[in-house]
Amino acid sequence: MAIDFENAEVIEARDTPTGVAREYEIVRQRLGADSEKWHLLRQELHPHNGRTYDVLIMTNDKEERVFCFDITHFFGQH
């Protein structure tokens, strides 16, 4: 699985709970009407070039989709 850090969705939020909620909102939007058929297979935290990325791997048991978010702005903010 190749992670596309260059095209990661940048999440700007005031704190971690708000940022994480925004990540899941984006995932639901991108998966569309069938979003309820997908579930989180894996979540990975990746430091890359001085930034922090949250990678969500979603599956519907037939295929996988990878979502990459730049969470540098809010990571560790409570």
Stockholm file with secondary structure:
# STOCKHOLM 1.0

chainA/1-78         MAIDFENAEVIEARDTPTGVAREYEIVRQRLGADSEKWHLLRQELHPHNGRTYDVLIMTNDKEERVFCFDITHFFGQH
#=GR chainA/1-78 SS CCCCGGGCEECCCSSHHHHHHHHHHHHHHHHGGGGGGCEEEEEEEEEETTEEEEEEEEECSSCEEEEEEECTTTTTCC
#=GC SS_cons        CCCCGGGCEECCCSSHHHHHHHHHHHHHHHHGGGGGGCEEEEEEEEEETTEEEEEEEEECSSCEEEEEEECTTTTTCC
//
